[in-house]
Amino acid sequence: MSELAHRYGLALFQVSSDNKSSAKVYQDLKNALEVFEDQDVLSYFKARDVERQEKIQVLEKSFNHNNQEVLGLLKLLVRNHRFKIFPQIFRSFEEIYYKDENIKIATVKSAVDLNEEEKTLLSEALSQRYKSRIDLRVKADPSLLSGLVIEIEGDVLDNSMKSKYESLKKTLLQGGKRYGH
């Protein structure tokens, strides 16, 4: 993440914190990020051949229901030709906001898709273990064969069949060398 993006994220957090609107700003930033993940939309806002005022009018029409701090940020990025760093600004804001709100990101890889009940139970268990709210980000990974791999703040909890197989394989190979096989 660039220093510039971090400064924008920090400034936005400070303003939203002072206005007691951090949660709303976070949600609006997240929604905006989803819009700008579309490459055509992002290309339009990054394009130098489209007038800045036209881009600002599009933003005002599209995001007028959003928090004014978020709309102000987007317009500032257009005016300064810095729209390409918006995803980094979001990540910076998210990191600061999550730290302030004691929210931890848990990246979960599962051999199969988890249903909502399983996600809720897992989130509650992690929340108790880490004494914080959990942002659960689940991805299916069939190569695990079965089980889960959970990464949270550098901790890796791996009870996948794949890791058990690799561990057994390693143990057997080491054991074979020990006995001269």
Residue, then its C-alpha position, 0 to 999 in steps of 0.5 A: m500500500s502506498e503512503l499516499a493511499h494510507r494518508y487518504g485512508l487515515a484522514l477519512f477515518q479521522v473525519s468519519s470518527d469525529n462525525k461518528s460515521s465510521a461504520k457508514v463510511y466503511q459500508d459506503l466505501k465497500n459498496a463503492l469498491e464493488v462498483f469500481e471492481d468492474q474494469d469498464v467503470l474503473s477505466y472510465f474514471k481513470a481515463r485522462d480523455v474524459e473531462r473531470q467535471e463529467k466524471i464528477q457529475v457521474l459520481e454525484k448522480s451515482f453516489n448522491h445517497n452515500n455518505q458525503e465524506v465518501l462522495g467527497l473523497l471520490k470527487l477529490l480523487v477524480r480532481n487529482h487524477r488519483f482514482k487508481i489508488f482507491p482500492q488501496i485507500f479502502r484497504s487502509f481505511e478498513e485496516i484502521y477501522y477494524k483495529d479501532e472496532n476490534i474486528k479481525i479478518a479470518t480467511v477460511k479455505s474449505a474443501v466444500d462451500l459452507n452454508e450460512e449456519e456453518k459460517t455463523l457457528l465458525s464466526e462465533a467460535l472464532s469470535q470467542r477464541y480471539k475476543s473480537r468480532i470476526d469478518l469471515r472470508v470463506k473460499a472453497d478449495p477442493s484441493l483440501l480434500s476435507g476440513l478447513v484452513i483458517e488464517i487469522e492475524g498470522d495464526v494458521l489453524d489447519n485441520s484439512m485432510k491435505s495437511k494431515y496427508e502431507s504430515l503423514k507422508k513427511t513422518l513416513l519418509q523421515g521414519g524410513k530414513r531412520y531405519g535405513h530404508 
